[in-house]
Structure formats: C-alpha cells, structure tokens
C-alpha cells in the first residue's frame, strides 16, 4: 500500500478511485475505467466526446483522458500524467509532473505526435491536493487543445502558455 505524502491515510488506490468518480461526473467523459484492471489500478482512462468536453466544436470525433498519479520515494510531491489522447491522429497532449525534464521545472505540458514528443513547455506547478490539481488541469485542457497548431501535418504549441 502506497501512502501519498502530506495526504494523511490517502492511498494511491483511494486517489484513483476518486479520480474515477470525478471523471464519471465530468461532462463529455464516458466509459470511465481502470487500467490495467480494477484490482491492480495504475491509470484511470475515460473516453471523451471532444465537443462536449471542450464546450466547442472540434476536428476529432473521439479522444480519451488518461490519468495517473504516483508517489516515488524521496520526492516531496505527487507525480502525475494527465493526458488528452486522440488515437485517430496519434496525438497526445499532457500535463506531466515528474522528473523527466528538470530544465522545464517540476511540471510541463508535452505534445507528442506519432509517439514522438514534438513540443514541451513549462507549466505551472500546482501545490494542491491531487483532486484539486486534476480539476485545474481539466479546466486547462480546452485552452491547451485550442493552442495546438498544425503545419505540414505536424502539431506544435507555439502560443503556450495561453
């Protein structure tokens, strides 16, 4: 059992159950599920109706959210990846708080296309409860997705931060 620092008796399993409940009530989210299984939960995934979720018409007809929180040893805050994925375009846009890109600070936004990162920018560090972080990031996705620009069939985030 993994306890999250500063979150008295709050386990990773409890957090992901709460993430599941939160996404179940999010406009545009459907078929919310655990991966790899309910018993061995590492991620919460939801299919998304982009037009409903973004409150705006959108080119893609399908998308999904993938949410993972974890707490590695020796680190003072939770790590997370909250990703917007468009399988038809092989596009991923995500807020990541981890140690992967220290030059960008503790948190960054990453855009990947065809399984290759094409753009990264520093994102604000949110020192808050993981569910508050999830809510903030979900609210930021419409502006982040709108900031994606396509040139020669390659996406970028030239105007981030928005």
C-alpha positions as CSV (number, residue, x, y, z in Angstrom):
1,X,0.0,0.0,0.0
2,X,1.4,3.4,-1.0
3,X,0.5,6.4,1.1
4,X,0.8,9.8,-0.5
5,X,2.9,12.3,1.4
6,X,1.0,15.1,3.2
7,X,-2.3,13.3,2.5
8,X,-3.0,11.5,5.7
9,X,-4.0,7.9,5.0
10,X,-4.7,8.8,1.4
11,X,-3.6,5.8,-0.7
12,X,-2.9,5.7,-4.4
13,X,-5.8,3.2,-4.8
14,X,-8.2,5.6,-2.9
15,X,-6.9,8.5,-5.1
16,X,-7.5,6.7,-8.3
17,X,-11.0,5.6,-7.1
18,X,-11.7,9.3,-6.5
19,X,-10.3,10.2,-9.9
20,X,-12.6,7.6,-11.5
21,X,-15.6,9.1,-9.6
22,X,-14.6,12.6,-10.7
23,X,-14.3,11.7,-14.4
24,X,-17.6,9.8,-14.3
25,X,-19.2,13.1,-13.4
26,X,-17.2,15.2,-16.0
27,X,-19.2,16.4,-19.0
28,X,-18.1,14.6,-22.1
29,X,-16.5,11.6,-20.3
30,X,-17.9,8.2,-21.0
31,X,-16.8,4.6,-20.2
32,X,-14.5,5.5,-17.3
33,X,-12.3,2.6,-16.4
34,X,-9.2,1.4,-14.6
35,X,-6.1,0.1,-16.2
36,X,-4.7,-2.5,-16.2
37,X,-7.6,-3.7,-14.0
38,X,-9.7,-2.6,-11.1
39,X,-7.7,-4.8,-8.8
40,X,-4.2,-3.5,-10.0
41,X,-5.1,0.1,-10.8
42,X,-2.3,2.3,-12.2
43,X,-4.4,4.6,-14.5
44,X,-7.9,5.8,-14.9
45,X,-9.0,6.2,-18.5
46,X,-12.1,7.8,-20.0
47,X,-13.4,8.0,-23.5
48,X,-14.3,11.6,-24.3
49,X,-16.7,13.3,-26.6
50,X,-14.4,16.2,-27.6
51,X,-17.2,18.7,-28.5
52,X,-18.9,18.2,-25.1
53,X,-15.7,18.1,-23.1
54,X,-14.2,21.2,-24.8
55,X,-17.5,23.1,-25.0
56,X,-16.7,23.8,-28.6
57,X,-16.8,22.1,-32.0
58,X,-13.6,20.2,-32.6
59,X,-12.0,18.3,-35.5
60,X,-11.6,15.0,-33.8
61,X,-14.6,12.8,-33.1
62,X,-13.0,10.7,-30.4
63,X,-10.5,11.3,-27.7
64,X,-9.6,9.9,-24.3
65,X,-8.2,11.1,-21.0
66,X,-5.6,9.0,-19.2
67,X,-4.8,10.0,-15.6
68,X,-2.1,8.6,-13.5
69,X,-0.8,9.7,-10.1
70,X,2.1,8.1,-8.2
71,X,4.4,9.0,-5.4
72,X,8.1,7.9,-5.9
73,X,10.4,7.5,-2.9
74,X,12.4,10.6,-2.0
75,X,10.2,13.1,-3.7
76,X,8.1,15.7,-1.8
77,X,5.1,15.8,-4.1
78,X,2.9,13.5,-6.2
79,X,3.9,12.8,-9.7
80,X,1.2,12.7,-12.4
81,X,0.4,12.5,-16.0
82,X,-2.9,13.8,-17.2
83,X,-3.1,13.2,-20.9
84,X,-5.5,14.1,-23.7
85,X,-5.1,11.4,-26.4
86,X,-6.5,11.4,-29.9
87,X,-5.9,7.9,-31.3
88,X,-7.1,8.7,-34.9
89,X,-4.4,11.4,-35.2
90,X,-1.9,9.7,-33.0
91,X,-1.7,12.8,-30.9
92,X,-1.1,13.2,-27.1
93,X,-1.2,16.4,-25.1
94,X,-0.4,16.1,-21.4
95,X,0.4,17.8,-18.2
96,X,3.2,15.9,-16.6
97,X,4.7,16.5,-13.1
98,X,7.7,14.2,-12.9
99,X,11.5,14.3,-13.1
100,X,11.7,13.7,-16.9
101,X,12.6,17.3,-17.9
102,X,14.3,19.2,-15.0
103,X,15.1,22.1,-17.3
104,X,11.4,22.8,-17.5
105,X,10.9,22.7,-13.7
106,X,8.7,20.3,-11.8
107,X,5.8,20.4,-14.3
108,X,5.5,20.7,-18.0
109,X,3.0,20.3,-20.9
110,X,4.0,18.0,-23.6
111,X,2.7,17.5,-27.1
112,X,3.5,14.2,-28.9
113,X,2.6,13.1,-32.4
114,X,3.1,9.7,-33.8
115,X,4.6,8.6,-30.5
116,X,7.3,11.3,-30.6
117,X,7.4,14.4,-28.4
118,X,7.3,17.5,-30.7
119,X,6.8,20.3,-28.2
120,X,7.3,20.9,-24.4
121,X,6.8,23.9,-22.3
122,X,7.0,24.7,-18.6
123,X,3.6,24.5,-16.9
124,X,2.6,26.0,-13.6
125,X,3.4,23.8,-10.5
126,X,0.2,23.3,-8.5
127,X,0.9,22.6,-4.8
128,X,-2.5,21.3,-4.0
129,X,-4.4,18.1,-3.3
130,X,-4.3,15.8,-6.3
131,X,-8.0,16.1,-7.0
132,X,-7.7,19.9,-7.0
133,X,-4.8,19.5,-9.4
134,X,-6.9,17.2,-11.6
135,X,-9.8,19.8,-11.6
136,X,-7.4,22.6,-12.6
137,X,-5.8,20.6,-15.4
138,X,-9.2,19.5,-16.7
139,X,-10.2,23.2,-16.9
140,X,-6.9,24.0,-18.8
141,X,-7.4,21.4,-21.5
142,X,-9.8,23.4,-23.7
143,X,-7.3,26.3,-24.0
144,X,-4.3,23.9,-24.4
145,X,-6.1,21.9,-27.1
146,X,-7.1,25.1,-28.8
147,X,-3.5,26.3,-28.8
148,X,-2.3,23.3,-30.9
149,X,-1.3,24.5,-34.4
150,X,-0.8,22.2,-37.4
151,X,1.8,23.0,-40.1
152,X,2.8,20.4,-42.7
153,X,0.8,17.8,-40.8
154,X,2.9,18.4,-37.7
155,X,1.4,19.8,-34.5
156,X,3.0,22.4,-32.2
157,X,2.1,24.6,-29.2
158,X,3.6,27.9,-30.3
159,X,1.4,30.1,-28.1
160,X,1.8,28.2,-24.8
161,X,1.3,29.4,-22.1
162,X,-2.1,30.7,-23.0
